[in-house]
Amino acid sequence: MMRQRGSQLPAWTGKEIRTLVRIYPTGGAKACMPDLPGRSLSAIYTTAQIMGITRIGVHRGRKAVAR
């Protein structure tokens, strides 16, 4: 489980982390929200960033466009 210093929220469970790893790379934080009730968009984004989980096909904050 992952807990940030000073956090008042419960630590992330293994199931939540697996969900983040499965969905975040292709769907981003918003796509994770239905499967992570109780976690804010900011919490999802921050946890993915801390864990080094990145979006596939996104470069410098913009979605890549196939040409």
PyMOL commands that set and color helices and strands:
alter all, ss='L'
color gray80, all
select helices_A, chain A and resi 14-35+41-51
alter helices_A, ss='H'
color red, helices_A
select strands_A, chain A and resi 58-59+62-63
alter strands_A, ss='S'
color yellow, strands_A
deselect
rebuild
show_as cartoon
